[in-house]
Amino acid sequence: MIEISAAVHQDKIIELLNHYNEDGVQFSFKEKKGINLYFETNLEDLERASKLVSSAIKSQPWGTVLYFRSAPAK
């Protein structure tokens, strides 16, 4: 599971990752706790999945200046 901490644009992050499908890698939104969003993924390497999430968010016009953190959930 991947945890993303972001105070703004949470709806856009959820929409982006729910529709993400590159090289068979997918994410699905599971829950929100405060500013944290949790996503499950079919990728076993959670560090790599976290980096893919960061790249996907930063590639968006609204994501270039967004302060967020993406990491494997603990």
N, CA, C and O atoms as a GROMACS GRO file, in nm:
protein
  296
    1MET      N    1   0.084  -0.117   0.000
    1MET     CA    2   0.000   0.000   0.000
    1MET      C    3   0.090   0.124   0.000
    1MET      O    4   0.195   0.127   0.064
    2ILE      N    5   0.046   0.227  -0.073
    2ILE     CA    6   0.119   0.352  -0.085
    2ILE      C    7   0.043   0.461  -0.009
    2ILE      O    8  -0.080   0.469  -0.016
    3GLU      N    9   0.117   0.543   0.064
    3GLU     CA   10   0.059   0.656   0.138
    3GLU      C   11   0.105   0.786   0.073
    3GLU      O   12   0.224   0.806   0.050
    4ILE      N   13   0.010   0.872   0.043
    4ILE     CA   14   0.041   1.004  -0.013
    4ILE      C   15  -0.012   1.108   0.082
    4ILE      O   16  -0.130   1.107   0.118
    5SER      N   17   0.075   1.199   0.124
    5SER     CA   18   0.034   1.310   0.210
    5SER      C   19   0.029   1.435   0.126
    5SER      O   20   0.130   1.477   0.069
    6ALA      N   21  -0.089   1.495   0.117
    6ALA     CA   22  -0.109   1.617   0.040
    6ALA      C   23  -0.227   1.692   0.099
    6ALA      O   24  -0.334   1.634   0.120
    7ALA      N   25  -0.208   1.820   0.126
    7ALA     CA   26  -0.314   1.900   0.187
    7ALA      C   27  -0.416   1.949   0.083
    7ALA      O   28  -0.532   1.975   0.118
    8VAL      N   29  -0.374   1.962  -0.042
    8VAL     CA   30  -0.464   2.013  -0.147
    8VAL      C   31  -0.462   1.919  -0.267
    8VAL      O   32  -0.374   1.834  -0.280
    9HIS      N   33  -0.558   1.936  -0.354
    9HIS     CA   34  -0.572   1.858  -0.478
    9HIS      C   35  -0.589   1.709  -0.454
    9HIS      O   36  -0.550   1.627  -0.538
   10GLN      N   37  -0.645   1.673  -0.342
   10GLN     CA   38  -0.663   1.530  -0.313
   10GLN      C   39  -0.755   1.463  -0.414
   10GLN      O   40  -0.730   1.350  -0.455
   11ASP      N   41  -0.862   1.531  -0.453
   11ASP     CA   42  -0.954   1.472  -0.552
   11ASP      C   43  -0.882   1.447  -0.684
   11ASP      O   44  -0.906   1.346  -0.750
   12LYS      N   45  -0.795   1.540  -0.724
   12LYS     CA   46  -0.722   1.523  -0.849
   12LYS      C   47  -0.622   1.408  -0.840
   12LYS      O   48  -0.604   1.334  -0.937
   13ILE      N   49  -0.559   1.393  -0.725
   13ILE     CA   50  -0.465   1.282  -0.706
   13ILE      C   51  -0.539   1.148  -0.713
   13ILE      O   52  -0.492   1.055  -0.778
   14ILE      N   53  -0.654   1.140  -0.647
   14ILE     CA   54  -0.733   1.017  -0.650
   14ILE      C   55  -0.774   0.984  -0.793
   14ILE      O   56  -0.760   0.869  -0.836
   15GLU      N   57  -0.824   1.083  -0.865
   15GLU     CA   58  -0.866   1.060  -1.004
   15GLU      C   59  -0.749   1.016  -1.091
   15GLU      O   60  -0.761   0.922  -1.169
   16LEU      N   61  -0.636   1.085  -1.077
   16LEU     CA   62  -0.517   1.053  -1.156
   16LEU      C   63  -0.472   0.909  -1.132
   16LEU      O   64  -0.450   0.835  -1.228
   17LEU      N   65  -0.460   0.870  -1.007
   17LEU     CA   66  -0.406   0.737  -0.978
   17LEU      C   67  -0.506   0.625  -1.002
   17LEU      O   68  -0.467   0.514  -1.038
   18ASN      N   69  -0.635   0.652  -0.984
   18ASN     CA   70  -0.735   0.550  -1.015
   18ASN      C   71  -0.738   0.517  -1.164
   18ASN      O   72  -0.779   0.408  -1.203
   19HIS      N   73  -0.695   0.612  -1.247
   19HIS     CA   74  -0.693   0.592  -1.392
   19HIS      C   75  -0.552   0.561  -1.445
   19HIS      O   76  -0.534   0.546  -1.566
   20TYR      N   77  -0.455   0.551  -1.357
   20TYR     CA   78  -0.316   0.523  -1.397
   20TYR      C   79  -0.306   0.378  -1.443
   20TYR      O   80  -0.354   0.287  -1.376
   21ASN      N   81  -0.242   0.358  -1.558
   21ASN     CA   82  -0.217   0.223  -1.607
   21ASN      C   83  -0.104   0.230  -1.708
   21ASN      O   84  -0.127   0.244  -1.828
   22GLU      N   85   0.018   0.220  -1.659
   22GLU     CA   86   0.135   0.218  -1.746
   22GLU      C   87   0.211   0.090  -1.720
   22GLU      O   88   0.239   0.055  -1.605
   23ASP      N   89   0.244   0.020  -1.826
   23ASP     CA   90   0.316  -0.107  -1.817
   23ASP      C   91   0.245  -0.204  -1.722
   23ASP      O   92   0.310  -0.285  -1.655
   24GLY      N   93   0.113  -0.196  -1.717
   24GLY     CA   94   0.036  -0.287  -1.634
   24GLY      C   95   0.030  -0.248  -1.487
   24GLY      O   96  -0.037  -0.317  -1.409
   25VAL      N   97   0.096  -0.141  -1.448
   25VAL     CA   98   0.094  -0.097  -1.308
   25VAL      C   99  -0.034  -0.016  -1.285
   25VAL      O  100  -0.066   0.075  -1.361
   26GLN      N  101  -0.105  -0.051  -1.179
   26GLN     CA  102  -0.230   0.017  -1.147
   26GLN      C  103  -0.235   0.051  -0.998
   26GLN      O  104  -0.170  -0.012  -0.915
   27PHE      N  105  -0.316   0.152  -0.968
   27PHE     CA  106  -0.339   0.194  -0.830
   27PHE      C  107  -0.489   0.203  -0.807
   27PHE      O  108  -0.564   0.236  -0.899
   28SER      N  109  -0.532   0.174  -0.686
   28SER     CA  110  -0.673   0.191  -0.652
   28SER      C  111  -0.683   0.256  -0.515
   28SER      O  112  -0.619   0.213  -0.419
   29PHE      N  113  -0.765   0.361  -0.507
   29PHE     CA  114  -0.785   0.436  -0.384
   29PHE      C  115  -0.856   0.349  -0.282
   29PHE      O  116  -0.954   0.282  -0.313
   30LYS      N  117  -0.804   0.350  -0.157
   30LYS     CA  118  -0.865   0.270  -0.051
   30LYS      C  119  -0.927   0.355   0.058
   30LYS      O  120  -1.041   0.332   0.098
   31GLU      N  121  -0.853   0.456   0.109
   31GLU     CA  122  -0.909   0.537   0.216
   31GLU      C  123  -0.833   0.668   0.233
   31GLU      O  124  -0.722   0.686   0.183
   32LYS      N  125  -0.898   0.757   0.306
   32LYS     CA  126  -0.839   0.887   0.338
   32LYS      C  127  -0.842   0.902   0.490
   32LYS      O  128  -0.944   0.877   0.554
   33LYS      N  129  -0.729   0.944   0.547
   33LYS     CA  130  -0.719   0.975   0.690
   33LYS      C  131  -0.649   1.110   0.702
   33LYS      O  132  -0.528   1.119   0.684
   34GLY      N  133  -0.725   1.214   0.732
   34GLY     CA  134  -0.667   1.347   0.740
   34GLY      C  135  -0.615   1.390   0.604
   34GLY      O  136  -0.689   1.392   0.506
   35ILE      N  137  -0.487   1.424   0.598
   35ILE     CA  138  -0.427   1.464   0.469
   35ILE      C  139  -0.364   1.345   0.398
   35ILE      O  140  -0.302   1.362   0.292
   36ASN      N  141  -0.377   1.226   0.453
   36ASN     CA  142  -0.315   1.107   0.394
   36ASN      C  143  -0.415   1.030   0.309
   36ASN      O  144  -0.528   1.004   0.350
   37LEU      N  145  -0.369   0.993   0.190
   37LEU     CA  146  -0.447   0.910   0.098
   37LEU      C  147  -0.376   0.776   0.085
   37LEU      O  148  -0.253   0.771   0.076
   38TYR      N  149  -0.452   0.667   0.085
   38TYR     CA  150  -0.393   0.534   0.077
   38TYR      C  151  -0.441   0.464  -0.050
   38TYR      O  152  -0.560   0.460  -0.081
   39PHE      N  153  -0.344   0.409  -0.121
   39PHE     CA  154  -0.372   0.339  -0.247
   39PHE      C  155  -0.309   0.201  -0.244
   39PHE      O  156  -0.197   0.183  -0.196
   40GLU      N  157  -0.381   0.104  -0.296
   40GLU     CA  158  -0.324  -0.028  -0.318
   40GLU      C  159  -0.271  -0.031  -0.460
   40GLU      O  160  -0.319   0.041  -0.547
   41THR      N  161  -0.171  -0.116  -0.484
   41THR     CA  162  -0.112  -0.130  -0.616
   41THR      C  163  -0.082  -0.277  -0.644
   41THR      O  164  -0.066  -0.357  -0.552
   42ASN      N  165  -0.075  -0.309  -0.771
   42ASN     CA  166  -0.041  -0.446  -0.809
   42ASN      C  167   0.110  -0.465  -0.822
   42ASN      O  168   0.157  -0.574  -0.854
   43LEU      N  169   0.186  -0.360  -0.798
   43LEU     CA  170   0.332  -0.366  -0.806
   43LEU      C  171   0.387  -0.411  -0.671
   43LEU      O  172   0.354  -0.351  -0.568
   44GLU      N  173   0.469  -0.512  -0.670
   44GLU     CA  174   0.523  -0.563  -0.544
   44GLU      C  175   0.630  -0.473  -0.484
   44GLU      O  176   0.642  -0.465  -0.362
   45ASP      N  177   0.708  -0.406  -0.568
   45ASP     CA  178   0.813  -0.315  -0.522
   45ASP      C  179   0.749  -0.181  -0.485
   45ASP      O  180   0.726  -0.097  -0.572
   46LEU      N  181   0.721  -0.162  -0.357
   46LEU     CA  182   0.650  -0.041  -0.313
   46LEU      C  183   0.734   0.085  -0.325
   46LEU      O  184   0.679   0.194  -0.342
   47GLU      N  185   0.866   0.074  -0.316
   47GLU     CA  186   0.952   0.190  -0.338
   47GLU      C  187   0.939   0.240  -0.482
   47GLU      O  188   0.928   0.360  -0.507
   48ARG      N  189   0.941   0.146  -0.575
   48ARG     CA  190   0.925   0.182  -0.717
   48ARG      C  191   0.786   0.241  -0.741
   48ARG      O  192   0.771   0.339  -0.814
   49ALA      N  193   0.684   0.181  -0.680
   49ALA     CA  194   0.547   0.231  -0.695
   49ALA      C  195   0.537   0.373  -0.642
   49ALA      O  196   0.470   0.457  -0.702
   50SER      N  197   0.603   0.401  -0.531
   50SER     CA  198   0.603   0.536  -0.474
   50SER      C  199   0.668   0.636  -0.569
   50SER      O  200   0.620   0.749  -0.581
   51LYS      N  201   0.775   0.596  -0.635
   51LYS     CA  202   0.842   0.684  -0.731
   51LYS      C  203   0.754   0.707  -0.854
   51LYS      O  204   0.752   0.817  -0.909
   52LEU      N  205   0.682   0.604  -0.898
   52LEU     CA  206   0.590   0.621  -1.011
   52LEU      C  207   0.478   0.719  -0.976
   52LEU      O  208   0.438   0.800  -1.059
   53VAL      N  209   0.429   0.710  -0.853
   53VAL     CA  210   0.325   0.802  -0.806
   53VAL      C  211   0.378   0.945  -0.810
   53VAL      O  212   0.311   1.035  -0.861
   54SER      N  213   0.497   0.966  -0.756
   54SER     CA  214   0.556   1.101  -0.755
   54SER      C  215   0.572   1.156  -0.896
   54SER      O  216   0.540   1.272  -0.921
   55SER      N  217   0.621   1.074  -0.987
   55SER     CA  218   0.639   1.117  -1.126
   55SER      C  219   0.506   1.150  -1.192
   55SER      O  220   0.495   1.249  -1.265
   56ALA      N  221   0.405   1.068  -1.166
   56ALA     CA  222   0.274   1.092  -1.226
   56ALA      C  223   0.214   1.223  -1.177
   56ALA      O  224   0.158   1.299  -1.256
   57ILE      N  225   0.227   1.251  -1.049
   57ILE     CA  226   0.173   1.375  -0.993
   57ILE      C  227   0.250   1.495  -1.046
   57ILE      O  228   0.190   1.595  -1.086
   58LYS      N  229   0.382   1.486  -1.048
   58LYS     CA  230   0.464   1.598  -1.095
   58LYS      C  231   0.446   1.626  -1.244
   58LYS      O  232   0.477   1.735  -1.290
   59SER      N  233   0.397   1.529  -1.319
   59SER     CA  234   0.377   1.549  -1.462
   59SER      C  235   0.250   1.629  -1.493
   59SER      O  236   0.228   1.670  -1.607
   60GLN      N  237   0.168   1.650  -1.393
   60GLN     CA  238   0.044   1.725  -1.411
   60GLN      C  239   0.069   1.875  -1.396
   60GLN      O  240   0.156   1.914  -1.318
   61PRO      N  241  -0.005   1.959  -1.467
   61PRO     CA  242   0.013   2.105  -1.453
   61PRO      C  243  -0.006   2.151  -1.308
   61PRO      O  244   0.066   2.240  -1.262
   62TRP      N  245  -0.100   2.093  -1.237
   62TRP     CA  246  -0.124   2.131  -1.098
   62TRP      C  247  -0.025   2.064  -1.002
   62TRP      O  248  -0.014   2.105  -0.887
   63GLY      N  249   0.046   1.963  -1.048
   63GLY     CA  250   0.137   1.889  -0.962
   63GLY      C  251   0.279   1.944  -0.958
   63GLY      O  252   0.358   1.905  -0.871
   64THR      N  253   0.311   2.033  -1.050
   64THR     CA  254   0.449   2.085  -1.056
   64THR      C  255   0.485   2.168  -0.935
   64THR      O  256   0.602   2.176  -0.899
   65VAL      N  257   0.388   2.231  -0.871
   65VAL     CA  258   0.415   2.315  -0.754
   65VAL      C  259   0.352   2.259  -0.626
   65VAL      O  260   0.353   2.324  -0.522
   66LEU      N  261   0.298   2.139  -0.635
   66LEU     CA  262   0.230   2.077  -0.522
   66LEU      C  263   0.331   2.020  -0.423
   66LEU      O  264   0.424   1.949  -0.461
   67TYR      N  265   0.311   2.052  -0.296
   67TYR     CA  266   0.395   1.993  -0.191
   67TYR      C  267   0.324   1.866  -0.143
   67TYR      O  268   0.213   1.872  -0.091
   68PHE      N  269   0.389   1.751  -0.161
   68PHE     CA  270   0.331   1.624  -0.119
   68PHE      C  271   0.444   1.526  -0.088
   68PHE      O  272   0.561   1.550  -0.119
   69ARG      N  273   0.404   1.416  -0.027
   69ARG     CA  274   0.499   1.308   0.005
   69ARG      C  275   0.434   1.177  -0.034
   69ARG      O  276   0.316   1.154  -0.006
   70SER      N  277   0.511   1.092  -0.098
   70SER     CA  278   0.465   0.961  -0.138
   70SER      C  279   0.564   0.857  -0.083
   70SER      O  280   0.684   0.869  -0.104
   71ALA      N  281   0.512   0.756  -0.014
   71ALA     CA  282   0.598   0.653   0.045
   71ALA      C  283   0.517   0.526   0.068
   71ALA      O  284   0.394   0.531   0.074
   72PRO      N  285   0.586   0.414   0.081
   72PRO     CA  286   0.514   0.292   0.119
   72PRO      C  287   0.448   0.313   0.255
   72PRO      O  288   0.509   0.369   0.346
   73ALA      N  289   0.325   0.269   0.268
   73ALA     CA  290   0.252   0.285   0.395
   73ALA      C  291   0.313   0.194   0.502
   73ALA      O  292   0.359   0.084   0.473
   74LYS      N  293   0.311   0.243   0.623
   74LYS     CA  294   0.366   0.166   0.735
   74LYS      C  295   0.258   0.096   0.811
   74LYS      O  296   0.286   0.027   0.909
   0.00000   0.00000   0.00000
